[in-house]
Amino acid sequence: LLNPPVLRLRRGSSRWSPGGSRGAKRCAPVLRSRDLRARPAAPNASAMTSIFIATPCKADQAKVLHVSWCPTEPIVAVATANGQVSFCDEEGASHEGWVIERRVNAGCLAWQTKNRVIAVGWEDGQISIHAFSGGRLDMVYSNDKDHARASLRLLMWNPASSRLVSGDSNGLVRVWKADARGAVAPYKYYPKKSSITAGVFSFSSLPQGSGKSYLYGKAFSPAFFFGTEEGKVFYADD
């Protein structure tokens, strides 16, 4: 329409008159302000519903300190405040025979990206590495000297699982070389004056044009960053 009607609402009325003319025919009611209140939307039969089912892992009622998911198998590691690291499947069922137990608590956990191998850093400075093989959980490495009884705060494997980085509460970061079983040997270290709090590998350090096969190969380990309690971030390589 070239001249659309102007809608005017009379005071005390719920009807409108086109153009405001006095003798105009009254039409459909206009919504009052109280009718504009938000109303719940009609249920949509096609909408998906999220379902959450609690299937707690057995933890002997101890406080849970850390959880870590295995990237290659449906296994979750659960470290608790009773000095144990236990293992559950994706449905929460505990693997009764797979328990790591010590007199101190675990400070951090890290799974290898390629194998069923997990490194555990303990509060007394020990690093233990365990491998799952043939339904058994075997310890393939243990060391309590190189971190001088300082609590482990950081453990992370590189994408190829050929390097392990560890950091402790005294500010010492170590790089370890790993063999095919997961056993490690000291390679480099970076001493700092503040407790290590976090770390991450830098994938931007990959050579240009390289892909996943190069990233997960034995020939390359990317550089990494680590942060400290005093608010500093450091860049390092192996």
Protein Blocks (a to p, Z undefined) as FASTA:
>chain_A
ZZdcdddddehiabdcehhiakbccddddddfklmpccdddddfkbccdddddddddehh
pacfbdcddfkbccdddddfeopacdddfkopacfklccddfbdcfbdcddfkbccdddd
dfkopacddddeehiacdfbdcfklnnopacfbdcddfkopaccdddfkopacdddddfk
opacdfbdcddfbdcfbdcddfklpcehiafklmmmmkbccddddddfkopacdddZZ
